[in-house]
Amino acid sequence: LNLMEPDAVREVQDKANAEIRDRVHLALRQAQKFNADIFGFGEAFRRKYPRAWNRNKSRWNEIFPQLEVTIHAKSSIKRPGTSNDVPELEVKSGEG
């Protein structure tokens, strides 16, 4: 891919975003499986909704594994043309 072309940059960014989302989802599923709030959802919930937290904190170990989380990943390639050589990248799908 020629990263001097906007479509190529978008393609790389889209693939990176998908990979980031997949990896974060995998880490979250594992954390929920072991009931380990490593991302601090409970603390964020407590700060944002203190009254609701006080009502539910004793049940957090039941609530956390059931949380549905939407992950928004946004990556960007900054200044791809700063070197003298135009980088050529090969993007391979995970298939085949």
C-alpha positions, 0 to 999 in steps of 0.5 A, spaced: 500 500 500 502 506 498 501 510 504 501 517 500 494 515 498 488 517 502 484 510 501 490 506 503 491 510 509 483 509 511 484 502 509 490 501 514 486 505 519 480 501 519 484 494 519 487 497 525 481 499 529 478 492 527 484 489 530 484 494 536 476 492 538 477 485 537 483 485 542 480 489 547 473 485 547 478 479 548 481 482 554 474 484 557 471 477 556 477 474 559 476 479 565 469 478 566 470 470 566 475 471 572 470 477 575 476 481 575 475 489 573 481 490 571 479 496 566 476 500 572 468 500 570 466 499 577 470 506 579 467 509 573 460 507 575 461 509 582 464 516 580 458 517 574 452 514 578 454 515 586 447 513 588 446 507 583 453 505 586 451 505 593 445 501 591 449 496 587 456 495 590 454 489 594 452 486 587 458 488 583 461 481 582 454 479 579 453 485 575 460 486 572 461 479 568 454 481 565 456 488 562 455 489 555 460 494 553 461 497 546 468 499 544 470 505 539 477 504 536 480 510 532 487 510 530 490 515 525 496 515 521 500 522 522 504 525 517 505 518 512 510 522 508 515 525 512 521 520 510 524 521 503 522 514 501 514 512 500 513 506 505 510 500 501 506 495 506 503 489 505 496 488 508 494 480 509 488 478 511 487 473 517 484 468 512 487 462 508 
